Amino acid sequence: MSASPLLSVIIPAYNYARVLPRAVESVLSQADADVELWVVDDGSSDDTPAVFEALATRYGDRFQGVRQENAGPSAARNHGVRLASGRFVLLLDADDELAPGVLPELCEQLRGHSDTGLWLAGHVAVQPDGREREHPASEVPGDLHRRLSAYLLDKTIAISHGACVFRRDLLLQRPYPEHLRHSEDIPVFAYALAQGPVRCLDFPLARIHKHPGSLRHNAEAARKVDLRLVDEVFGSLPAAGQGLRHRYKAQRCLSLFRTCLLADDHDGARLYYKHALRTDWRVIFKFSYTRKALRLWLRY
C-alpha cells in the first residue's frame, strides 16, 4: 500500500459476520497500491471479532479493521473517513460487494479528474431470490438549483452507498449526522451534490443486495427523525439551494405520511398529511397522495 493511496474504501459493519468476508474479498481481490481498505465494526454482538481475526490472518496489513462502541452507521462511517488517507472515499455497506474488476478503471478516472467532488455510478440490484437488475448512473444537471431540485424534490437522481465516490474533504466538512438513525445519508448526498464538479461513471460499481424490511420499524425510525431532517439538509447548503426548503419540507411531510400509511399507522399518516397541507397547500395537486388521504379519512 502506498503512503498516500488514491482511494479509501470504508466498510461500516454491524452484525454482518456472515457476509462481511464477501465485501472485503470484493475489494482486496482487485485492489492495488492506490487503494486502501478500512472496516469499522460498530460494536457488533455476533462473530464479527472472529471474522476480523480471520481476515487479518488471510490478508495481513492489507486488511485494516477497527472496533468502536455501538454508535450507529453514521458514527462508523465518520470514524472510517477520519482514519482514511485517500483523496477519495468509497463507502461500501457490509452486506454489499464491489463489482468484479472495477477498481482499476475507477482509479484511472479518479486520477484524471482529481477535482471532482462526487462520482455517481450504476449498480446491480440483487434480490433475495437471486434476480438481478442493472441500474445506470443518474444524469446530473449542470445548474446547481436544478441539480438539488432533481435530487431532493423530483427524485430523478439516485445515490447509493457503494455506487458513489466522494472527495474525502467533503465528508470531513459535512460528516454524517450521528444523532439521526434514519435518512442520515440525504444531508451528506445533498451537500456533495452542491460542492464542486459531479461526474458519472458508465459502468456499475457495486452489487447491492436488497433485503425485505419491517414497515413498522421504518415508520418508527422515520418519525423519530421527523422534520429535523429538513434542518440537517438545508443547514449546510449554499444560498442557491435555500429556495427549495419550503417545498422540501412539504414533500418530507408527504413522505412521512406514506411511510406511516404503509405501516398502518393511520394517526401518524393523518398528522403528516395535515402538516403537508399547512406547509404548502399545493400538495393537494399531488393526486396520488390526495387519493390515499381521502380514502384514509373516509374510513372514519
N, C-alpha and C positions, 0 to 999 in steps of 0.2 A: 504494500500500500504506500502511495506517495505521501510526502509530508503534507501536501495541500491537495486533497482529492478534488475533483471537479464536482462530483455528485455524492451526496449523502442520502442513503436510503434508510428511513426510520420506520420501524415496525413497533407500534404500541401493542401490548398483549395483555389480555386478562382472561384467564381460564380457557385458553385455546391450546393447551398442551398437545392435543390430538393432531391439530393441523399446522401448528407453528413450524415444524420441520419443513413442510411443503413450501411455506412462504420463504423461509430462509434459503432453502435449496434453489428456489426460483431466482434468487438474487445472486448468490455466491457461485452458482454454476456458470454464470456468464459475466461476472464482474472482473475487471482488470484493475490496475493500479489507480485508475481515475475514479474508482467507486469505493466508498466505504459503507459499512452496514452497522447500524445500531439497533438493538432490540431493547425496549423498555418494558419490563414486567411491572404492571400496575398492581402489585400486591396480590397475585393470583393465589387461590386456595387449592388448586389442582396440582398436577405433576409438573408444572412449568419449571420449577427449580431443577428437577432432574433432567428435563429436556435441555435446559441451559447447559448443564454439565456435559451431556452427550454431544451437543453441538460444538461446545468448546473443544472437546476431545477430537472431534472429527475435523474441524476447520482451523483449529489453533487461533492465532490472533486475528484472523480474518473475521471471526465471529466476536462481536463486541456486545455484551449483554450487561444490563444494569437492572437492579430491582429497587422499587420505591414502595412506600406505603400506599395502599389503595387511595387514589385521589381522583379517579375518573380519566377518560380518554384524553380530555383537553390537557390535563396536567402531564400525562405521559408523553403526548406529542410535544408540548413545550419543553419538557426535560430533554427529549431527544434532539430538538432543534438547538438547544444550548450546548449539548455535547458535540454536535456535528461540527465539522470543519470545512465541508464543501461549500462552494459558491451557490450551488443549487441543492434543493431538498425534494425528495420524493417520499411521501407518506403512504405506506402500504399497510392496510389492515391485516391482522394476523391470520384471518381466515381466507384471504385472497392470495393471489400469486402474480408475479410478473409474467407477461407473455414470453415464450421462448425466444432467445436471440435478439431482444430489443435493445439491450443496453449499449452495444457498440454504435448503432445508428443514433440512439438518443444522445450519447455523449458527443458524437460528431456534430449534431445540431446545436447542442449547448455551447460547444467551443466556437461555433460560427456566429452565435448571437448572444454574447455574454451580457448584454444589457437588458435582455428580455426579463420581465418581471414574473410572467406567468405563462406556462405552456399548457395547452389543452390537448388531450389525445383521445383516441377512441378506446373502447374496451369491449371485451367479450363477456356478456352476462351468462352465467352458468346456473341453471335452475336446479332445484333439488333432485329432479328426475333425470338429470343429465342433459337436457335440451340446452342448446347454446344459440346465442344470437349476438351478432356483432353490431355495435353501435359506433358510428363515426364521431369524430370530434365536432362540437357545435361550431357554427360560424359566429364570428365575433365582430360586431360593428366597430368601425374606427372611431366614431364620435363617442365621447365619454358618457354623455347623458343617455344616448340610445343604448349603449352597452350595458349600463346599470339598469335601465328600464327593461332590457331584454332578459336580464338575469333575475331581477327582483320582482318584476310585475308580469312580464309576458311568459316567463319560464321557457324561453327558447334557447337559453344557454344552460347546458347541463354540465356540472362539475362533480367529479367523484374522486375521493382519495384513491390513489393507485393509478388513476388515469390523468393526473396533472402533476406538474413540476413547478415549484416556487423558487424564486431567487431567495436565498436564505435570509438576507437582511430584511425582507418584507415581513417574514414571520417573526423576526425579533422586534420589529417596530409594532406589529399588530399580532400579539400572541393569541392563542385560543382562549376564550373567556372561561376560566376554570369554575366559575360559580354556576354555569349553565350545564345541564346534563341532557339537553335536547336542542337540536338545531344549532349547536355551537359552531358548526363549520360555516354557516351563512355569513356572519360578520367578517370572517377571515377571507372567504372567497370574494366577497364584495370589495373588500379593501384591496386585494391583489388585482382584481379587475380594473380598479381605479388608478393603479400605480404603474407607470412605465408601459412599455410595449407588451402586447399579448400576441402570442403566436400559436398556431395549431400544427399538430403532427398528423401525417396522413396514414398512420398505422396504429393499431390497437396496442396499448401499453400494458394492459393488465387483464387478467381473467378474474372477474368479480363474481363471487359465489353468493347467490341470493338465498335468504332464509325466511321462512314464514315467521311473522312477528305477532305479538299479542296486541290487539287493538286497544284493549283496556289499559295495558301498560303504556302504550304510546299516548293515549289520551291523558293519563295521569302525568306523564313526563312533560307533555306539551303544556298542560295547564300550570304546572309548576313554573315553567319559563314565562308563560302568559305573554303580556305585551312588553316585557323587559327586552325582548329580542329587538324591538324597534329601536330602542335607545342604543343597544350594542351595535347594531348595523350602522346607524347614522352618526354615532358619536365619533367615528374615525373616517368618515367620508369627506371628500373635498366639497367646496361650495357648489360645484357644478352638479352634484348629486342630491343636494338637500331638498330640491323642489319635489322629489319623489316621495318624501317622508309621509305626507298625508295619505297618499294613495296606498303606500305600502302598509301603513297601519290598518287601513280598512281591509286590505287583502289578507293581512295577518289574522284579523278577526274572522274572516271567511274561512281561512284555513283551519283555525281552531274550531269553528262551527262544524266543518266537515269531519274533522278528527273525532270530535265528541259524538257526532251523529253516528259514525261508523262503529263507535264503541258502545252505542246505546245509552250514552249519557245525554238524555234529552234536555235536562235542565241546563247543563253546560252549553249545549248547542243553541238553545233559545237565547241564553245570555249573550253569547258571542255574536249571534246574528243581529240582535238589537244594538249591540255596541258598534257593529259594522255600519248599520244604518245611521246611527248618530254621528259617526266619523265622516261618512261620505254617503249621502242619500242616493247617489248614482249607482250604488251596488245593486239597487233593485233591478237594474237592467242586465245584471248577470243572471240570466234566466235559469240556468241550471241550479244555482243556489236558491233563487227565489222559489222555484217549484218545490225544492226539498223543504224550504222553510214553511211554505203554505201547507204542505202535507203534514209537517210536524205540528203546526198549530191547530189544524183541523181535527187532529186526533183527540183534542181536549176541549 
